[in-house]
Amino acid sequence: MRIVQVIGVMLIATLVLPAQAEIKPGQGDLKGHGGPVKSVATSPDGIAIVSGSFDYSMMYWDVADAAKPALRKRFADHDGAVNAVAVLPDGRLAVTGSDDGIVRLLDLQAGNVAHVFNGHDLKVVDLAVSPDGRLLASASWDRTVRVWSLAEKRLLHVLKGHRNTVNAVVFSTDGQFIYSTGTDATIRKWRVEDGSEERVIYRNGWGINVLAALPGGRELAFGALNGTAAVLDIESGEIAHQLAQRDRPILSVAVSPEHKVLAFGGGDGIVSVYDMSDWTPVKLLDNPYGPIWALTFSGDGDTLYLGGLDDTVHYWQFRPGRDFEPARGKFPRRFQADEGLSVGERQFARKCSVCHTLSPDDANRAGPTLYGVFGRKAGTLPGYAYSKALLDSDIVWNADTIGKLFEKGPQHLVPGTKMPLQKMSNTEERDAMIVWLKEQTQSSPDEAKK
């Protein structure tokens, strides 16, 4: 069985597996990430899930028993959000693509990085593995698709032609062609053998975010910025099935060829599932808490794993269908909080809380805990993988250096840092956040509230 996945995301509900006991609310969820989930994929045998997050990590989960998922390994080697993940056909290796522009080949069984593919100038946002597992295609905001030999661990082709960011890439079902799409609203067809562009097979009125090859090799599913979800006939370049027109962008798509189901997730929080045998809707989930950035079908084809603003990958049974249940996560998310907060706390929530905690435990966030940060030399907290720039820095964190960090930006203060750009031009807000942060980090959060 081969399960195809592209990017997307969300938070969700409860479930029951056919031929299994009922799964209680939350039992099937994958909990452990320290930031929003950007990507998720299922292994070909259906017994493992890999998930990528804003917390710079990929997690490898055993879901053979869906009611009792187990985390097997956390890979935290990227220097940016993990936007794309895929599992190779043998189920032993996986690939990841990140904001840092790097593609990594991971050995899931050994728990280490098998190879690093360098070459992209900007973030990698999508990955596709050829049906035979020999080739990898990576889509990047540097306007290129790169084709890599996984066996020889080298670059084969750089596909150039898109006039703007490339958002999605897939192999044809026979492995002879690559299809790519992006912000320039075109879907292009490339020959795998020599990397040449065969033709533009479709021009859309709006940029396209996601793409999937459908069983039979004659059609592609795509989702666009204007909320269009449709199926394209490759040969004619005509829309074969118009599936949805949402108010917000389509952000994710997943296909289970064996079970003949297709799903789209959107910025409006809606997940729609279609039966590909007759294109009738199977189920629609309306999640009121945020966008759906990641989708993948489980091995049984009757459930989906979803990723979004929540730190959890949520598990949802759509067949036989269940009504949407109240969200189990906390909303608004910590970085969305607004009401009842002081100026300083509000700025911390918006600018810092996605990546940092204030407790001794970093909770798998992208950045180290800020507990005790005042007076601490940069790059010295044990157990955190700092960038070389911070390790070589002689900065000591205090009100002055933290102020400069947010006034000028991390790259200005520490060139080469992996810290994301977070600038605060408003002096009053910046100073208020520093005062609040100092109060909260001089003792434990619980003590600081007394």
Secondary structure, 3 states (H helix, E strand, C coil): CCCEECCCCCCCCCEECCCCCEECCCCCCECCCCCCEEEEEECCCCCEEEEEECCCCEEEEECCCCCCCEEEEEECCCCCCEEEEEECCCCCEEEEEECCCCEEEEECCCCEEEEEECCCCCCEEEEEECCCCCEEEEEECCCEEEEEECCCCEEEEEEECCCCCEEEEEECCCCCEEEEEECCCEEEEEECCCCCEEEEEEECCCCEEEEEECCCCCEEEEEECCCEEEEEECCCCCEEEEEEECCCCEEEEEEECCCCEEEEEECCCEEEEEECCCCEEEEEEECCCCCCCEEEECCCCCEEEEECCCCCEEEEECCCCCCCCCCCCCCCCCCCCCCCCCHHHHHHHHHCCCCCCCCCCCCCCCCCCCCCCCCCECCCCCCCCCCHHHHCCCCECCHHHHHHHHHHCHHHHCCCCCCCCCCCCCHHHHHHHHHHHHHHHCCCHHHHCC
